[in-house]
């Protein structure tokens, strides 16, 4: 697995001006800070099933998703995979681990071909030491992440699979955490099933229920959210 991770990062290229313009916190930096960040950030492409992060490895980068879909997971005590959440375009992840400089406690892998940008750990800590705007963003990110995982804990206890699908879609479509998603989420029923922990057939049934409620509309290549608050509340 280590060789695969090194191969992924060996394919990395410098970030472009067009790509960095989509990074949500970049505009909050000073010109000096932007210059350093722009020179340090890389972009890499992960193919389906490739890992960006593995349990036990030390952090080297702070990552953000430019395009694609990622899955954050761990293994239960019996060895079965346990999915925590998905990462949609515009989402950044791993800041807690980078701040503490501790080994990862979860895996991040691509569900489809994904473009990911990474900022070296040392650049991340340099910004923490020098940038008020960056600190504000990281504080916001940590606060939203806490709320996200509290909601995920509640979702795990839901018996109704339709509600589980609704809550997971709301997490993926949250523009505060994934500003690059927009109103249309590119996702297949199989990808959603992997994130929610249900069969593809059961996810299909749930999507029909949510569509009938007027919360979503299935479209070619994904779905469109019509009522985000309805998905988030998840009251059927």
Number of C-alpha atoms within 10 A of each C-alpha: 9 10 8 12 15 11 11 17 17 10 12 18 13 15 20 13 9 8 12 19 11 15 18 18 15 18 14 16 17 14 11 8 17 16 11 13 21 16 12 15 21 21 23 21 21 24 16 15 14 20 20 21 22 21 14 12 14 15 21 14 21 22 24 23 24 25 19 23 25 29 21 19 20 17 14 10 8 6 8 9 13 17 19 19 20 24 25 28 27 22 27 22 18 17 20 15 15 22 15 9 13 13 15 18 15 18 19 24 22 23 24 19 16 21 19 26 25 21 20 18 18 14 17 17 13 14 19 16 11 13 15 13 16 21 16 13 15 17 12 14 19 15 11 14 16 12 12 16 14 11 15 18 12 12 20 14 9 13 9 11 18 21 21 24 26 26 25 21 22 20 24 19 26 18 17 14 23 21 16 21 20 14 13 17 21 17 17 14 18 16 18 21 17 19 23 25 18 16 13 17 11 14 22 17 13 19 20 15 17 23 17 11 15 14 20 23 18 15 11 9 11 14 20 19 22 16 15 20 11 19 26 19 12 18 9 12
